[in-house]
Amino acid sequence: MKSLTTSAHIEPDTRFRVTEFSDSTDPFVSLRIGGDFVEIALIATPGTSETLRNLAAAALEAADALDALNTDAPEVSA
């Protein structure tokens, strides 16, 4: 990965878009993750499909961790 550090909150209305650029001499895929104020574009070139699969697996692991937090959290009454 090239060097850039950024932070953004994923919200329920976060949008995802995949665009394939295959007509050039250097084909790539763009994975865009965005909301109203922030958009992150990840560029993946041939040979990085396993890295994208690892990203997807990490996202599933994070989702499972969030689900577990919601199940373990005590209910708060108003």
Secondary structure, 3 states (H helix, E strand, C coil): CCCCCCCCCCCCCCEEEEEEECCCCCCEEEEEEECCCCEEEEEECCCCHHHHHHHHHHHHHHHHHHHHHHHHCCCCCC
